[in-house]
Amino acid sequence: MIGNSELAREFWETGKSATCPIYDMHGHMGVFHSIHFPRPTAEDMIRTLDEAGVRMLTFSHHWALFSPDQGNRPAIEAVRRHPDRLRAYCLVNPNYPENTAADLAQFEQHRDVFVGFKFLAGYHGIPLTDPRNAPAWEYANEHKLLVLTHTWGHSVVDGPGVLREIAGRYPNIKLLMGHSCHGEWDAAVALVRDFPHVYLELTALFDDRGIMEKFVREAGSDRMLFGTDLPWFDPHQAIGVLCNADISDDDRHNICHRNAEKLLAPFLG
Amino acid sequence: MRFFDCNAFFGLPMKRPLAPVATAEELLAEMDRAGVERALAWHVAQHDASPQMGNELLAKAIAPHPRLVGCWTILPNQTREFPAPQAFFQQMREARVAALRIFPSSHRFLARAVSLDSWLGPMAERRIPLILSVRRGMDWRDVYDFLRDVPDLLCILCDHGCWGQDRLFRPLMERYPNLHIDLAQYLLDGGIEALVADYGASRILWGSGFPESYFGGMMMALKHARIPDEAKEAIAGGNLERILGEVQL
């Protein structure tokens, strides 16, 4: 048994919990060039969500990461097929600023599908603070949306310094730091302490022993969000880490669902 | 399920990690907390300081703890830094050490038969497993070259990364029947089921990557993988038990 709490026992025995549903705030969908996915389709992913007790996944389609005009469409269709289990982030690619207005119009047209935007500056090669990204940030700020952005420690396009500027500039958004400035942990904690609308999203951190305890201790579990990059990472691996980490069941509830429920409430009616 | 970890270490690394585990006793306490029965363990000094010093530290540390089986580190022996294999294997038996590791890039040699010849033949004959870590000491080209040189050696490929390595290790699984892989960092959704479907369970070993990774992550993933129970038991510990049971020192 990987942990000695009541919740850990339930997850260990059944793979899911009746009292602790999971909201996965960082997913994708579809095949991708650099990896083989055994379960890449929306239906495959729903199966995974069922097996691990994940009530809802918010995601961006892999195609949209590179070509929003192509990729936002399958995301919309997937949410339409599974409205109780999926919501999407809308992508914009600042390398093609001439398309941004159309992407924002698509968001406007599908407000029931999208909960906000996803930024991928590390791949797009353009800093989050670049003026070409501004229309999407301003739209998100005006409409009080969620923004999940890929972040990485020591990055000049989406590292802590850039995020500090963004957090100060757009106080109405909820800023989900995907991967929590991976490797620059103290800077990520400092951002959460300095800005009440900034959150630590945990995708790819479940492989780093000690980080759950550090974040709970220094930032608080009320600012941490469950995420897996699904279909990249098995949610059971993440659940196993949360059960094994030296944190309380109350922290586990915050991370798995309470924080996400508050963030998603305005979008779920 | 009985868990026997093929990939855990203790000792203080030169660079401080988030959650260091200094001693064998601390490792055992964490194993108890997670429900891990046994571990094939090594000491980080084998990599960070020197194999000789690390091997000695490991032997002393595990001596009082039968739940820990040792894994030492070797070097090419053209420099005469180690005893001849026969004498070294005798030392392994006395220290309850049943597997070996190499860290070629850190220890400044090439993982090729020409470097390690004096070890490899006797190791293959005695079924002594050699652990290769992609995280520490070998890149994929090294692994490919090495396995081409030593197809008869029982190798366990560890720490192969979480960002999609199937296209890198599956060709090796298909070419080399003596190659085994561990699950530390194999976070891929549906990955365990896909591997078992394609290759069976007998060459897949549960490893934690502890203390850099949590024990619980891949334990939970394995426990709830959609594979038969007997495959889970084999991966959790049965395969490693079988491998170590075949070692002749």
Contacts between the chains, C-beta under 8 A, distances in Angstrom:
chain1	res1	chain2	res2	distance
A	1	B	34	7.9
A	1	B	35	4.6
A	2	B	34	5.1
A	2	B	35	6.1
A	2	B	215	6.6
A	2	B	216	3.6
A	2	B	219	5.4
A	2	B	220	6.3
A	3	B	33	7.7
A	3	B	34	7.8
A	3	B	216	6.7
A	4	B	33	7.4
A	11	B	220	7.1
A	12	B	220	6.9
A	12	B	223	6.8
A	15	B	220	7.9
A	15	B	223	7.5
A	15	B	224	4.1
A	34	B	163	7.3
A	34	B	164	5.6
A	35	B	163	6.8
A	35	B	164	2.7
A	35	B	166	7.5
A	35	B	188	7.7
A	36	B	164	6.5
A	36	B	166	4.4
A	36	B	167	6.2
A	37	B	188	7.5
A	37	B	189	7.3
A	37	B	190	7.6
A	38	B	188	7.0
A	38	B	189	7.0
A	38	B	190	3.4
A	38	B	191	6.2
A	38	B	193	6.8
A	38	B	194	4.2
A	39	B	189	5.4
A	39	B	190	4.2
A	44	B	190	7.4
A	48	B	189	5.6
A	48	B	190	7.2
A	51	B	224	6.7
A	51	B	226	7.7
A	52	B	224	7.5
A	185	B	18	7.7
A	204	B	162	7.3
A	206	B	187	7.5
A	206	B	214	7.4
A	206	B	217	5.8
A	207	B	162	5.8
A	207	B	185	6.1
A	207	B	187	6.6
A	207	B	209	7.8
A	207	B	213	5.4
A	207	B	217	7.1
A	208	B	18	6.4
A	208	B	212	7.4
A	208	B	213	7.5
A	209	B	17	7.9
A	209	B	18	6.5
A	209	B	19	5.1
A	209	B	210	7.0
A	209	B	211	5.8
A	209	B	212	5.9
A	209	B	213	5.4
A	209	B	214	4.8
A	210	B	17	7.1
A	210	B	18	3.1
A	210	B	19	3.0
A	211	B	18	5.9
A	213	B	19	7.3
A	214	B	18	6.5
A	228	B	189	7.5
A	230	B	189	6.0
A	231	B	189	5.0
A	231	B	190	7.5
A	232	B	163	7.9
A	232	B	164	7.7
A	232	B	187	7.3
A	232	B	188	7.0
A	232	B	189	6.7
A	233	B	162	7.1
A	233	B	187	4.3
A	233	B	188	7.1
A	233	B	189	6.2
A	234	B	187	5.8
A	234	B	188	6.8
A	234	B	189	4.5
A	234	B	190	7.4
A	234	B	191	7.1
A	234	B	221	4.8
A	235	B	189	7.4
A	236	B	220	4.8
A	236	B	221	4.7
A	236	B	223	7.7
A	236	B	224	4.8
A	236	B	225	7.9
A	237	B	187	5.1
A	237	B	217	4.3
A	237	B	218	6.1
A	237	B	220	6.4
A	237	B	221	4.3
A	238	B	217	7.1
A	239	B	220	5.7
A	240	B	214	7.2
A	240	B	216	4.0
A	240	B	217	4.5
A	240	B	218	7.1
A	240	B	219	5.7
A	240	B	220	2.6
A	240	B	221	6.4
A	241	B	214	4.6
A	241	B	216	5.6
A	241	B	217	4.4
A	241	B	220	7.9
A	243	B	216	5.6
A	243	B	220	6.8
A	244	B	33	7.8
A	244	B	34	5.7
A	244	B	214	4.8
A	244	B	215	5.8
A	244	B	216	2.5
A	244	B	217	7.1
A	244	B	219	7.7
A	245	B	214	6.5
A	245	B	216	7.6
